[in-house]
Amino acid sequence: MKPDQRFTSLDKAFWAHVRSISEELGYTDRKTKEIRIPNHADLALALKQLSLSADHLTNKDGSPSAFALRLHAYFAYRAEILNKQVRPLLMNAGEAEALFQKVRRELRSTTTITMNKQKGKKKKPAFLTSIVNMLIDAKRNNLPCNLDPRQLTSATRKGLPVRTLARRVDGAFPSVINPVALWEIKE
Protein backbone atom coordinates (compact mmCIF):
# COMPACT_ATOMS: atom_id res chain seq x y z
CA MET A 1 0.00 0.00 0.00
CA LYS A 2 1.37 3.40 -0.92
CA PRO A 3 1.13 6.30 1.54
CA ASP A 4 -1.24 9.16 0.78
CA GLN A 5 0.94 12.13 -0.18
CA ARG A 6 -1.34 14.54 1.71
CA PHE A 7 -0.01 13.12 4.97
CA THR A 8 3.59 12.09 4.34
CA SER A 9 5.42 15.31 5.26
CA LEU A 10 3.40 16.56 8.20
CA ASP A 11 5.17 17.71 11.35
CA LYS A 12 5.28 16.01 14.73
CA ALA A 13 2.62 18.35 16.12
CA PHE A 14 0.09 17.01 13.60
CA TRP A 15 0.81 13.41 14.62
CA ALA A 16 0.68 14.39 18.30
CA HIS A 17 -2.85 15.69 17.66
CA VAL A 18 -3.81 12.46 15.87
CA ARG A 19 -2.55 10.29 18.72
CA SER A 20 -3.95 12.45 21.52
CA ILE A 21 -7.38 12.80 19.91
CA SER A 22 -7.54 9.11 19.00
CA GLU A 23 -6.59 8.07 22.52
CA GLU A 24 -9.10 10.43 24.13
CA LEU A 25 -12.06 9.64 21.86
CA GLY A 26 -11.25 6.00 21.21
CA TYR A 27 -10.21 4.55 17.89
CA THR A 28 -13.47 2.78 17.11
CA ASP A 29 -17.16 3.51 17.32
CA ARG A 30 -18.49 0.88 19.72
CA LYS A 31 -21.91 0.78 18.06
CA THR A 32 -20.72 0.22 14.48
CA LYS A 33 -17.36 -1.38 15.40
CA GLU A 34 -15.79 0.73 12.66
CA ILE A 35 -12.87 3.14 12.87
CA ARG A 36 -14.07 6.48 14.20
CA ILE A 37 -14.03 9.66 12.09
CA PRO A 38 -14.20 12.54 14.55
CA ASN A 39 -16.02 15.66 13.35
CA HIS A 40 -14.93 19.22 14.14
CA ALA A 41 -16.80 19.27 17.46
CA ASP A 42 -15.24 15.92 18.44
CA LEU A 43 -11.74 17.23 17.72
CA ALA A 44 -12.27 20.29 19.91
CA LEU A 45 -13.94 18.26 22.67
CA ALA A 46 -11.05 15.78 22.81
CA LEU A 47 -8.48 18.55 23.22
CA LYS A 48 -10.58 20.32 25.86
CA GLN A 49 -11.02 17.06 27.79
CA LEU A 50 -7.22 16.77 27.80
CA SER A 51 -7.00 20.35 29.14
CA LEU A 52 -5.43 21.47 25.86
CA SER A 53 -6.30 24.43 23.69
CA ALA A 54 -8.66 23.87 20.78
CA ASP A 55 -8.64 27.50 19.59
CA HIS A 56 -6.44 26.68 16.60
CA LEU A 57 -9.14 24.34 15.23
CA THR A 58 -11.60 27.17 14.51
CA ASN A 59 -11.33 30.28 12.36
CA LYS A 60 -12.66 33.63 13.61
CA ASP A 61 -15.87 33.12 11.61
CA GLY A 62 -16.51 29.81 13.42
CA SER A 63 -15.55 27.56 10.50
CA PRO A 64 -12.99 24.76 10.87
CA SER A 65 -9.39 25.91 10.38
CA ALA A 66 -7.14 24.45 7.69
CA PHE A 67 -5.44 22.40 10.43
CA ALA A 68 -8.80 20.99 11.62
CA LEU A 69 -9.77 20.16 8.03
CA ARG A 70 -6.47 18.34 7.52
CA LEU A 71 -7.00 16.37 10.76
CA HIS A 72 -10.49 15.41 9.66
CA ALA A 73 -9.21 14.40 6.21
CA TYR A 74 -6.59 12.17 7.82
CA PHE A 75 -9.11 10.51 10.15
CA ALA A 76 -11.45 9.92 7.18
CA TYR A 77 -8.60 8.46 5.11
CA ARG A 78 -7.50 6.19 7.96
CA ALA A 79 -11.06 4.97 8.53
CA GLU A 80 -11.61 4.28 4.83
CA ILE A 81 -8.41 2.24 4.52
CA LEU A 82 -8.89 0.27 7.74
CA ASN A 83 -12.65 -0.29 7.45
CA LYS A 84 -12.81 -1.09 3.73
CA GLN A 85 -9.39 -2.46 2.73
CA VAL A 86 -7.74 -3.92 5.85
CA ARG A 87 -10.67 -5.30 7.83
CA PRO A 88 -11.80 -7.78 5.15
CA LEU A 89 -8.27 -9.25 5.13
CA LEU A 90 -8.17 -9.98 8.87
CA MET A 91 -8.62 -13.48 10.27
CA ASN A 92 -10.62 -14.54 13.26
CA ALA A 93 -9.08 -16.80 15.92
CA GLY A 94 -10.30 -20.02 14.27
CA GLU A 95 -8.90 -19.06 10.87
CA ALA A 96 -5.58 -18.01 12.43
CA GLU A 97 -5.31 -21.30 14.32
CA ALA A 98 -6.08 -23.33 11.18
CA LEU A 99 -3.38 -21.48 9.21
CA PHE A 100 -0.92 -21.91 12.10
CA GLN A 101 -1.52 -25.68 12.15
CA LYS A 102 -1.21 -25.89 8.35
CA VAL A 103 2.12 -24.00 8.26
CA ARG A 104 3.48 -26.01 11.18
CA ARG A 105 2.52 -29.28 9.50
CA GLU A 106 3.82 -28.32 6.03
CA LEU A 107 7.16 -26.98 7.33
CA ARG A 108 7.49 -29.80 9.88
CA SER A 109 8.63 -27.00 12.16
CA THR A 110 10.29 -27.70 15.46
CA THR A 111 10.60 -24.00 16.23
CA THR A 112 9.59 -23.09 19.77
CA ILE A 113 6.05 -21.75 19.66
CA THR A 114 5.50 -18.29 21.11
CA MET A 115 2.53 -18.24 23.47
CA ASN A 116 0.04 -15.41 23.99
CA LYS A 117 -0.06 -13.63 27.32
CA GLN A 118 -3.42 -15.09 28.37
CA LYS A 119 -3.91 -17.48 31.27
CA GLY A 120 -5.97 -20.58 31.82
CA LYS A 121 -8.29 -21.68 29.00
CA LYS A 122 -7.36 -18.65 26.87
CA LYS A 123 -3.64 -19.48 26.83
CA LYS A 124 -2.79 -20.52 23.27
CA PRO A 125 -0.03 -20.04 20.74
CA ALA A 126 0.42 -16.53 19.41
CA PHE A 127 -0.62 -17.73 15.97
CA LEU A 128 0.69 -14.98 13.69
CA THR A 129 3.95 -14.50 15.60
CA SER A 130 4.55 -18.24 15.52
CA ILE A 131 3.77 -18.44 11.79
CA VAL A 132 6.26 -15.64 11.06
CA ASN A 133 8.90 -17.34 13.22
CA MET A 134 8.36 -20.72 11.53
CA LEU A 135 8.67 -19.16 8.06
CA ILE A 136 11.85 -17.29 9.01
CA ASP A 137 13.30 -20.37 10.66
CA ALA A 138 12.62 -22.43 7.53
CA LYS A 139 14.57 -19.98 5.32
CA ARG A 140 17.46 -18.82 7.51
CA ASN A 141 19.85 -21.58 6.43
CA ASN A 142 21.33 -22.05 9.92
CA LEU A 143 22.22 -18.36 10.20
CA PRO A 144 21.90 -17.03 13.75
CA CYS A 145 18.49 -15.57 14.52
CA ASN A 146 16.73 -14.75 17.76
CA LEU A 147 13.10 -15.81 17.32
CA ASP A 148 12.12 -14.96 20.89
CA PRO A 149 14.20 -12.12 22.31
CA ARG A 150 13.43 -11.37 25.91
CA GLN A 151 15.57 -8.27 26.11
CA LEU A 152 15.69 -4.79 24.65
CA THR A 153 17.33 -4.17 21.28
CA SER A 154 20.45 -1.99 21.12
CA ALA A 155 22.52 -0.41 18.40
CA THR A 156 26.13 0.10 19.40
CA ARG A 157 29.15 2.09 18.32
CA LYS A 158 32.65 1.08 19.44
CA GLY A 159 31.14 -1.43 21.86
CA LEU A 160 28.89 1.11 23.57
CA PRO A 161 25.09 1.35 23.26
CA VAL A 162 23.98 4.45 21.34
CA ARG A 163 20.29 3.55 20.90
CA THR A 164 18.16 1.09 22.86
CA LEU A 165 14.52 0.47 22.02
CA ALA A 166 12.02 0.93 24.82
CA ARG A 167 10.01 -2.17 23.83
CA ARG A 168 10.89 -5.78 23.30
CA VAL A 169 10.42 -7.11 19.78
CA ASP A 170 9.19 -10.51 18.59
CA GLY A 171 12.32 -11.36 16.65
CA ALA A 172 15.74 -10.09 15.66
CA PHE A 173 18.21 -11.09 12.96
CA PRO A 174 20.88 -12.02 13.79
CA SER A 175 20.48 -10.81 17.41
CA VAL A 176 19.12 -7.95 19.50
CA ILE A 177 22.55 -6.28 19.53
CA ASN A 178 23.08 -4.45 16.23
CA PRO A 179 20.30 -6.27 14.38
CA VAL A 180 20.00 -6.22 10.61
CA ALA A 181 16.24 -6.83 10.86
CA LEU A 182 13.61 -6.72 13.61
CA TRP A 183 9.97 -7.70 13.69
CA GLU A 184 7.10 -7.02 16.03
CA ILE A 185 3.79 -8.71 15.31
CA LYS A 186 0.43 -7.28 16.37
CA GLU A 187 -2.23 -9.94 16.72
DAZIMO-V545452 format. One record per pair of residues at least 24 apart in sequence whose C-alpha atoms are under 10 Angstrom apart, sorted by the first residue. I is the first residue (numbers start at 1). GAP is how many residues later the second one is. If there is no record, write none. Layout:
BEGIN
I,GAP
I,GAP
END
This chain:
BEGIN
1,80
4,70
4,73
4,74
6,64
6,67
6,68
7,63
7,64
7,66
7,67
7,70
14,53
14,54
14,56
14,57
15,56
17,26
17,29
17,30
17,51
17,54
18,25
18,53
18,54
18,56
18,57
20,26
20,27
20,30
21,24
21,25
21,26
21,28
21,29
21,50
22,24
22,53
24,25
24,26
25,24
27,48
27,52
28,51
33,50
34,45
34,46
34,48
34,49
34,50
34,53
35,40
35,41
35,43
35,44
35,45
35,46
35,47
35,48
36,39
36,40
36,42
36,43
36,44
36,47
37,34
37,35
37,36
37,37
37,38
37,39
37,40
37,41
37,42
37,43
38,33
38,34
38,35
38,37
38,38
39,25
39,29
39,30
39,32
39,33
39,34
39,36
39,37
40,24
40,25
40,28
40,29
40,31
40,32
43,25
43,28
43,29
44,24
90,97
91,96
93,34
93,94
95,32
96,30
96,31
96,32
96,35
96,91
97,27
97,28
97,29
97,30
97,31
97,34
98,29
99,28
99,29
99,32
100,25
100,26
100,27
100,28
100,29
100,30
100,31
100,32
100,34
101,26
101,30
102,29
103,27
103,28
103,29
103,31
103,32
104,26
104,27
104,30
104,31
107,27
107,28
107,30
107,31
108,26
108,30
109,24
109,25
109,26
109,28
109,29
110,24
110,27
110,28
111,24
111,25
111,26
111,27
111,36
112,35
112,36
113,34
113,35
114,33
114,34
114,56
116,71
126,59
126,60
126,61
127,60
128,57
128,58
128,59
129,41
129,42
129,54
129,55
129,56
129,57
129,58
130,40
130,55
132,38
132,39
132,51
132,52
132,53
133,37
133,38
133,50
136,35
136,37
140,33
140,34
143,30
143,31
144,28
144,29
144,30
144,31
145,26
145,27
145,28
145,29
145,30
145,31
145,34
145,36
146,24
146,25
146,26
146,27
146,28
146,29
146,30
146,33
146,36
147,24
147,25
147,26
147,27
147,28
147,35
147,36
148,24
148,27
149,26
149,27
150,26
151,25
151,26
152,24
152,25
153,24
153,25
153,26
153,29
154,24
154,25
155,24
END
